[in-house]
Amino acid sequence: MLGTNAERGEGTRSVRAGRPQPGIGEPSLPGPVFASHFHAPGELTGNYTYGRNGHPNWTLLENAFSELEAPNEKVQSVVFPSGMASISAVLMSTLRPGNVVVLPSDGFQNLPLAQAWLEANGVIVRLAPTVDDFPVDQLDDADMLWIESPSNPWLNVCDIERLTRAAHERGALVAVDNSLATPLGQRPLLLGADISVCSVTKSLSGHGDLFLGYVTCRDNGLADALRLWRKTSGAIPGPMEVWLAHRSLATLQLRLERQCANALAVAQLLVDMDDVTSVRYPGLSCDPSYSTASRQMKSFGPMVAFVLPDKAYAERFLGSLKLVGEATGFGGVESTAERRGRWGVDVVPEGFIRFSAGIEDTDDLVRDIVEALAAARLSR
Ligand SMILES: *Cc1c(COP(=O)(O)O)cnc(C)c1O
C-alpha cells in the first residue's frame, strides 16, 4: 500500500518527509515562520506560545526525521542548532555524576572536548575503539554506550546490533552518531539502538550552507528530557536554517546516490595507485569494514580516507586539484578534501587525506584526482 510511509522507496520518502497534508491555497512546504512569540490569549491551549519552547518549522522537520529514521515505528525527533548541540543534549540530559559512559576512542574530534566537561561534572568516561572485536567488558557497569559507525575520519565500523545487545544486557543505553551514513544509509533504531544522533550540517542538508542537528528516540521520557534541555539551555535552531534543511531533504536520496557512487569510484581508483596507502571506504569489497558494513548499511556515505607518502606530497596533491575544493566538513554537493593532520587533533599520519565526494560527474571527478596525483608525483 503506497499510502503508508513504510511502503515507499527512499526517494519518495525523502521528497515527502514531514510535509503537511495538502491544503487549498497552501504551499507544499510552509515557509520559515519568523516569530519569537505566537498569538496566545487566555489559557495556554495552542501548540506554539513562545518560540524557544516550540516552533512550527521545528515540528515539520522533526516529523520528517522521524519518518526517515524509523518508517515503521512511532519515534520522536528533536532538532538542535548543530550536530554538536545534539550530542551535548543527549549527554547532558541523560548522564549524572557517578554514571559511566563509553565513548569511541577514534571518533569525531570534538568528543575529547566533551570528555573534559563530562569528567568535570563527575561522569566517568571510558574509551573504546570502533572495531568488530569491541572489548565488551568495557560495558560492565556502564550507563551509556556511544557508537560512531562509520567513524570520522578513519571510517571504522562496528556491529551495532551485537554491541547494542551486549549493552542492553548490562542495562546501558545506546546512542549512535549517524552523521556519516544518514538515516538513508543506516537506521540505528532499527538495529536496536535507543538513540540516533545526526549532524544535519553534513549530507542531510548537503549544500554546506547551514548548521543543524537532531536526535531521534523511541522513549517519551527521553524525548521530553531532550526538549527540556533545549528549552533551558536555550540552544535552539533558527527558522531559516530549519526550513532550508527541510527543503534540502527533497533531494537527499538523489544527492546521496551520486555521492556514494562517486566515493566508491574514487576509492576503487585509489586502491590501485602505488603512492596511495590505507584507502578506506566501507563499501569497498577489500575494506576491513566491508562485511559488517554491508550487513548493517544500505549505502556507505560520501567519505573516503587515504594516506599519501608525506605532508608535502599531500599538499601538492590538494593544491593541484581543480574541481575538488580544499575545505573541512563533508557531505556537500561539491567535492572537498583536506589534510586532517593540519588540525593536530585526529590520530592520523601527516599525509592522511579525508575526501568527501560531491555530486559532480564521476568521470570529471576521477580525472581531477588522477591528474592531481600525477602532478604531486612529478614534482617530488
Ligand atoms: C560534523 C560531525 C559532528 C558535529 O556536527 P556539527 O553540525 O558540525 O556540530 C558530529 N559527529 C560527526 C560524526 C560529525 O562528522
The ligand as a Gaussian input file, in Angstrom:
#p B3LYP/6-31G(d) Opt

LIG

0 1
 C       30.426000      17.053000      11.955000
 C       30.123000      15.977000      12.897000
 C       29.505000      16.263000      14.119000
 C       29.179000      17.674000      14.564000
 O       28.235000      18.288000      13.764000
 P       28.140000      19.885000      13.662000
 O       26.882000      20.081000      12.904000
 O       29.390000      20.348000      12.957000
 O       28.085000      20.421000      15.043000
 C       29.236000      15.201000      14.960000
 N       29.540000      13.945000      14.632000
 C       30.142000      13.617000      13.463000
 C       30.458000      12.202000      13.165000
 C       30.456000      14.631000      12.565000
 O       31.071000      14.318000      11.426000

